[in-house]
Amino acid sequence: MDNQNPVVDALRVVLADSYAVMAQTHICHWNVRGPGFFALHTAFEGQYTELFAAVDEIAERIRALGALAPGGLASLAGLAGTSEIEEDADAESMVSHLIRINEKLVADLKTARDAAGDAGDSPTEDLMIERIQLHEKTIWMLRSYLGK
């Protein structure tokens, strides 16, 4: 990892977090069941599909900054440090889990936004602001499903 570039370091964590959220959302999509199945199955699909494109955009931003994007499941998992949902979790537990990991992602997005701002890197700062807004909306929608 390029320890001389705090923007790249922060983006590597954001990429890993985003990949983890995408994978966890996909697991929830596959395994959700119960009265809210149709709504959650559809919502989760939209979320993981959007994240797939976002992961590529974040990785390309890392490359545009002259660094290599992290890869490999073990490497990404280590960078993200995100817990995994149990395959047999109930729908409410899935939604609560996705709220928590999206909140972690938002915190790391804010770190990357601030690092980019400090470095005068407006394109990265703008990308992070866009991602923050999207994940804050996702958190709101997931909380609303739980009646919170």
N, C-alpha and C positions, 0 to 999 in steps of 0.2 A: 504494500500500500504506500502511496505517496504521502509521507508524513509532513511534507513541506507545503501541502496544499489543503487547508482546512475545508475548502469548498468541495473538493473531490472526496475527501474523507467523509464528509457529511452526506454527500450524494451516494456513496457506496452503502451507507447504512440505510438511507431512504430506499435505494433499490432493493436491498435485502428485505426490509420491512414490507415493501410493496409486493414482492414475490411471495412472502409468507402470508400476507393477508389474502392475496389471490388464491393461493393453494388452500388455505383454511376455508375460504368462502366456497371454493369448489367442492370441498369435502361436505360442507353443510348442504350445498345444492344437491349432491348425490344422496345424502342420507336423511334429510329432513322428512318428518312424517307427522301426522296428526291433523287436527282441524285447520291449521293454517298452512297446510302443505302447498296448495296451489299458489298462494300469494308469496310465500317465502321462496319456493322453488324458482319462481319467475324473478323475484327481486335478486336472489343470489346469483342467478345467471347473468343478469344485467351488470351486477357489481364485478363479478370475476372477469367478464368479457371486457369491460372498461379497463380494469387493472392490467389485463394482458397487453393492451396497447400502451398503457402508461409505463409499464416496466421497460418496454422497448425504447420509449422516448427518453426515459431517465438514463438508460444505458448509453444511448446515443449522445446524450449531453455530456456524460463522463468522457466518452471518446472524443468529443469536440474540444474538451478541455485538455486533451493530450494524455489522458490516463487510460488504463485498461479497466473494463467493467468486470466486477467479480462474477464468478460462475461456479457451478457445481452445487448440488443441494447441501452438502455438508458445510461448504464455505458460506453460502447464503444463510443457512440456519444459524451458524456461529455469529455472523454479523448481526442478524436480526434479534436473536435471543428471545424469540417469541414462543410461548407455550402452545401446545397443540391441543385441539379439541378431541375428545373421545369420539370414536366412530358411532357409538350408540347413544350419544347425548340427545336429550329431548330438545324440542324446538326452542323453548325459552332459554335453555343453557347455550344453545348455538348462538342465538341473538345476543345474549349477554357476553359471550366470548368474543364475538365479532365487534361489539362495542369496545371492549377493552383493547383489542389489538389495533383497531382503527385509532383509538385515542393515543396509543404509543406511537403509531405512525405519524399522527398530527404533531406530536411533540418533536419527533425527529425531523419532520418537514420544517417546522419553525426554526430548529437549529440550523438546518441547511439554508433556509431563507435568510437568516441573520448573517451567516458566514458569507453568503453571496453578496448581501448588502454591504457588509464591511469591506469586501474585496472589489466593490464596484462592478460586479458581474450581474448586470440587469437581466439578461436572458435567463440565467439560472434562478434569480430572485423571482422573476415573473412566473416561471414554471412552478416553483414551490408554492407561491401564492395561489395559483390555480388549483394545485393538488390539495392544499389546505382547505380551500372552499369546498371542493368536491367531497373530501372525507368528513368535514364537519356536517355537511348535508346528509351523508350516509349515516353518521352517528345519530343525528336528529331523527332520521326515518326509523332506524333500528330501535331507538328509545321509544318512539311513538308506538311501535308495534307492541312494546311491553307496557304501554299505558303510562309512560313516564314523561 
